[in-house]
């Protein structure tokens, strides 16, 4: 049923209706259980972090033992009266997703577009023709002031990730 959901782009609502209508004929897992099982099979595991109820901070690294928000204008307690986190943030780490993508030959070929791109001076047909990317190709990677010993995108498996946080959608989605 999971495959049918993906191929037919079934909404959560439709999946749950099918599950309800055919509950006597079919044993269909809830979407929650289905997604959890798929994540386990793919080796992708959710990471959950406590965060301030006002989203000031996530309690990670040097704040992992903090009991109150360090923001001077907030100071909200991290835990409720039962000792449970008042707010959490969940995400799926990106690195395991890329590992899974590279295990699929078709997806691995698609991810190799950047490494196989041939730039023609004066032409701009993809982001790989842009000046920012071209400049990075000759720039050394420096992390916290320490030279990492290689250039940007020097490994064919390096992946460029574009992150947009302003809510603008670059793709037409319905």
VEXDRENMAR-931861 format. One line per field, with one value per residue: x, y, z of N, C-alpha, C in turn. Coordinates in pm, whole numbers, plus 50000, padded with zeros to 5 digits. Each point is the difference from the previous one (the first is absolute). Layout:
n.x <- X/...
n.y <- Y/...
n.z <- Z/...
ca.x <- X/...
ca.y <- Y/...
ca.z <- Z/...
c.x <- X/...
c.y <- Y/...
c.z <- Z/...
END
This chain:
n.x <- 50083/50118/50032/49878/50022/50124/49970/49895/50104/49964/49903/50039/49914/50039/50127/49970/49936/50098/50085/49919/49978/50129/49969/49885/50025/50047/50120/49956/50131/50003/49980/49973/49937/49932/49990/49968/49924/49952/49993/49952/49921/49977/49996/49883/50060/49885/50041/49987/49979/50029/49899/50029/49902/50087/50055/50039/50003/50093/49964/50101/50104/50043/49885/50062/50064/49971/49951/50055/49918/50115/49898/50063/49939/50050/50110/49925/49934/50100/49977/49897/49891/49977/50078/49891/50068/49995/50110/49975/50114/49934/50100/50008/50111/50071/50105/49922/49933/50114/50032/49874/50008/50123/49922/49923/50029/49869/49979/50089/49946/49880/50048/50040/49885/50017/50039/49900/49962/49982/50076/49914/50120/49931/49984/49871/50007/50084/49966/50040/49930/49947/50026/49899/49937/50020/49974/49898/49997/50046/49899/50092/49965/49945/50021/49935/50038/49959/50110/49896/50088/49892/49968/49916/49912/50108/49905/49998/50010/50073/49916/49948/49974/49884/50011/49867/50006/49981/49977/50092/49908/50114/49925/49931/49944/49916
n.y <- 49880/49989/49900/49953/50025/49953/49892/49988/50030/49890/50079/50056/50092/49991/49998/50092/50060/49973/50038/50102/50028/49970/50048/49949/50053/50117/49957/50123/50024/50068/50119/50029/49883/50026/50128/49961/49904/50085/50087/49901/49960/50130/49974/50060/50066/50026/50125/49994/50130/50021/50086/50127/50019/50099/49882/50044/49879/49921/49909/50046/49922/50124/49992/49886/50063/50100/50064/50114/50070/50005/50012/50115/50008/49878/49931/49953/49925/49915/49966/49915/50006/49922/50102/50019/49984/50132/49987/49934/49975/49949/49925/49980/49952/50090/49976/49937/50110/50071/49934/50009/50128/49999/49931/50096/49909/50007/49997/49902/49954/50023/49944/49930/50062/50045/49879/49968/50110/50037/50093/50070/50064/50092/49873/50020/49869/50012/49967/49888/50082/50011/50130/49996/49909/50064/50109/49932/49963/50124/49992/50018/49883/50097/49920/50097/50060/49876/50000/49960/50064/50065/50000/50102/49902/49968/49953/49905/49953/50112/50045/50079/50063/50029/50089/49999/50112/50064/49870/50053/49960/49935/49904/49979/50020/49898
n.z <- 50000/50065/49918/50021/50128/49984/49930/50081/50076/50070/50032/50112/49965/49872/50038/50090/49900/49914/50092/50020/49872/49989/50119/49954/49881/50039/50035/50001/50005/50113/49947/50126/50019/49890/50030/50122/49948/49911/50099/50076/49902/49988/50131/49990/50097/50054/50002/50132/49998/50127/50004/50000/50087/50008/49979/50118/50058/49949/50087/49925/49977/50006/49936/49973/50097/49918/50104/49955/49925/49934/49914/50017/49882/50021/50025/49899/50089/49998/50126/49987/50076/49893/49968/49926/49888/50008/49929/49889/49942/49898/49959/49870/50055/49939/50078/50090/49973/50003/50111/50040/49967/50053/50081/49951/49905/49982/50130/50011/49887/50053/50112/49895/49978/50124/50040/49921/50065/49872/50057/49928/49998/50066/50035/50022/50027/50103/50123/49939/49923/50120/50011/50085/49927/49887/50073/50052/49872/50007/50086/50095/50048/50074/50105/50062/49887/49984/49922/49929/49925/49961/49870/49991/50017/50072/50078/49909/50125/49995/50090/49907/50112/49944/50096/49991/50069/49886/49977/49920/49916/49972/50051/49887/50118/49996
ca.x <- 49917/50089/50038/49883/49988/50103/49979/49876/50006/49883/50011/49985/49856/49955/50059/49926/49866/50017/50031/49876/49899/50040/50066/49970/50064/50144/50061/50088/50055/49979/50108/50108/50077/50056/50114/50103/50061/50076/50121/50090/50054/50090/50110/49984/49939/49963/50069/49910/50070/49921/50021/49924/49860/49992/50095/50122/50119/49991/50089/50104/50138/50025/49872/49931/49963/49928/49864/49919/50046/50102/49964/49967/49861/49911/50024/49898/50055/50010/49916/49874/50003/50028/50136/50002/50031/49880/49997/50107/50019/50038/50041/50071/50131/50015/50106/49949/49917/50090/50054/49895/49986/50114/49984/49912/50080/49940/50015/50144/50033/49944/50082/50130/49988/50094/50137/50019/49962/50105/49965/50040/50007/49905/49866/49944/49882/49972/50067/50143/50064/50001/50130/50023/50045/50129/50099/50021/50081/50143/50014/50026/49901/50053/49898/50046/50136/50093/49993/49959/50091/49945/49920/49856/49952/50110/49961/49884/49880/49957/49865/49966/49864/49944/49901/49924/49925/49907/49866/49980/50007/50060/49933/49855/49938/49856
ca.y <- 50120/50116/50026/50060/50136/50082/50009/50073/50126/50003/50085/49934/49981/49890/49876/49962/49955/49865/49914/49984/49927/49861/49948/49859/49923/50029/50051/50111/50075/50144/50069/50022/49875/49975/50090/49960/49877/50035/50070/49898/49922/50087/50041/50142/50010/50134/50057/50089/50090/50094/50139/50097/50010/50117/49968/50081/49915/49854/49962/49912/50038/50063/50022/49872/49981/50119/49974/50116/50068/50099/50129/50091/50045/49883/49928/49896/49871/49896/49885/50025/49956/49856/49979/49977/50117/50074/50016/49926/50018/49872/50008/49887/50049/49998/49909/49867/50008/49995/49864/49919/50041/49947/49855/49978/50036/50111/50121/50029/50063/50136/50078/50022/50107/50106/49954/49978/50120/50067/50141/50070/50143/50086/49940/49974/49916/49932/50063/49966/50100/50125/50047/49959/49861/49993/50055/49903/49887/50026/50049/49896/49988/50037/49982/50057/50050/49891/49955/49859/49927/49974/50107/49976/49913/49926/49859/49983/49972/50120/50042/50139/50006/50134/50009/50125/50011/50113/49954/50009/49870/50012/49902/50015/49889/50020
ca.z <- 50000/50004/49861/49935/50054/49936/49855/49971/50076/50087/50118/50129/50020/49914/50053/50121/49958/49945/50115/50077/49922/49974/50120/50020/49893/49998/50122/49962/50113/49999/49929/50096/50010/49868/49982/50096/49949/49880/50046/50055/49888/49925/50087/50032/50132/50046/50116/50073/50090/50078/49962/50077/49955/49913/49893/50011/49989/50014/50111/49948/50029/50131/50070/50021/50141/50049/50048/49961/49879/50032/49943/50110/49995/50003/50127/50022/50042/49897/50036/50072/50140/50004/49953/49855/49918/49961/49854/49933/49856/49939/49860/49944/49956/49854/49956/49966/49879/49886/49993/49938/49861/49925/49986/49885/49882/49924/50080/50004/49871/50004/50091/49938/49901/50030/49976/49856/49928/49924/49988/49878/50033/49931/50002/50133/49984/50126/50114/49993/49915/50074/50048/50139/49997/49930/50092/50109/49953/50022/50138/50099/50107/50131/50103/50127/49983/49968/49861/49996/49913/49867/49940/49994/49893/49938/49997/49912/50080/50073/49964/50030/50054/50009/50107/49998/50126/49996/49966/49856/49934/49867/49915/49999/50074/50021
c.x <- 50087/50041/49885/49982/50099/49971/49877/49994/49876/50024/49985/49852/49948/50056/49922/49858/50005/50024/49873/49899/50033/50066/49974/50070/50153/50049/50101/50045/49961/50116/50119/50089/50068/50124/50115/50074/50085/50131/50100/50065/50103/50121/49996/49924/49980/50087/49907/50082/49900/50028/49913/49858/49980/50097/50125/50125/49959/50102/50098/50135/50014/49872/49930/49959/49923/49858/49904/50059/50103/49970/49949/49855/49901/50007/49896/50066/49995/49899/49871/50012/50025/50141/50011/50034/49872/49987/50116/50001/50047/50045/50067/50134/50020/50103/49948/49911/50087/50060/49899/49986/50114/49993/49910/50075/49944/50019/50147/50044/49951/50084/50138/49998/50105/50143/50029/49971/50120/49954/50054/50001/49904/49859/49957/49872/49964/50074/50151/50077/50014/50137/50031/50054/50139/50112/50034/50091/50149/50028/50019/49891/50069/49885/50057/50147/50102/49976/49969/50084/49945/49920/49852/49970/50111/49972/49874/49871/49954/49865/49981/49854/49957/49891/49934/49913/49896/49858/49970/50017/50055/49937/49850/49939/49855/49965
c.y <- 50126/50039/50066/50144/50093/50020/50082/50134/50017/50092/49915/49965/49881/49867/49952/49954/49857/49901/49971/49913/49851/49934/49851/49912/50015/50046/50107/50073/50146/50063/50024/49876/49968/50086/49962/49875/50029/50071/49901/49919/50081/50043/50148/50010/50145/50041/50102/50082/50082/50140/50090/50008/50120/49990/50089/49916/49853/49964/49894/50055/50063/50026/49869/49975/50118/49964/50114/50060/50106/50140/50092/50047/49884/49928/49892/49870/49899/49888/50042/49942/49849/49967/49968/50130/50068/50013/49921/50034/49866/50025/49870/50053/49981/49897/49858/49999/49992/49861/49909/50036/49943/49849/49963/50045/50118/50132/50041/50068/50143/50091/50030/50111/50107/49959/49984/50123/50061/50143/50056/50149/50082/49944/49976/49920/49924/50073/49975/50094/50134/50036/49956/49857/49989/50053/49899/49885/50019/50048/49883/50001/50031/49991/50045/50042/49894/49953/49850/49917/49966/50121/49965/49914/49924/49849/49987/49974/50120/50046/50146/50003/50146/50001/50136/50006/50111/49960/50007/49862/50019/49902/50021/49877/50032/49969
c.z <- 50000/49858/49924/50045/49930/49851/49963/50071/50088/50119/50125/50023/49920/50050/50122/49968/49944/50114/50081/49925/49983/50121/50023/49896/50002/50136/49960/50125/49991/49924/50092/50007/49868/49976/50092/49949/49877/50038/50056/49888/49921/50083/50034/50131/50040/50118/50063/50099/50079/49948/50087/49944/49908/49882/50002/49973/49995/50106/49952/50042/50137/50079/50036/50144/50058/50042/49967/49874/50039/49946/50111/50000/50009/50135/50031/50045/49885/50025/50069/50142/50014/49949/49851/49928/49956/49849/49940/49851/49946/49856/49959/49949/49850/49953/49969/49876/49875/49982/49929/49852/49915/49983/49882/49874/49920/50074/50008/49871/49997/50090/49942/49896/50023/49964/49851/49915/49929/49977/49869/50033/49914/49994/50144/49981/50128/50111/49996/49907/50071/50056/50143/50005/49937/50089/50110/49957/50025/50143/50097/50108/50133/50100/50134/49993/49964/49857/49999/49903/49862/49953/50009/49877/49928/49994/49914/50076/50081/49946/50039/50044/50006/50105/49994/50124/49998/49961/49851/49938/49859/49902/50009/50067/50023/50144
END
